[in-house]
Amino acid sequence: MTALECFGMVNLVAGRKIVPELIQADCTASRIAEEMGMLLTDRVLHERMRRDLRAMRELLGGQGAFARSAAIIAQELG
């Protein structure tokens, strides 16, 4: 995944898609409903996202997460 493929901080820091990103033309009521429907009905998808978000919270730690995230992104960009 390149930085241009995602914009959300969670996905950028993870280096992969953890949460869906519905940007511009993709951000419609029907697409939001579709994504939410999958999360509400697909237990595996729901649990995977929760697990991945918990892991990101542990990685980022407490206060100062944005500063640490920016440092990680700056390091990855060189």
Secondary structure, 3 states (H helix, E strand, C coil): CCHHHCCCHHHHHHCCCCCCCCCHHHCCHHHHHHHHHHHHHCHHHHHHHHHHHHHHHHHHCCCCHHHHHHHHHHHHHC
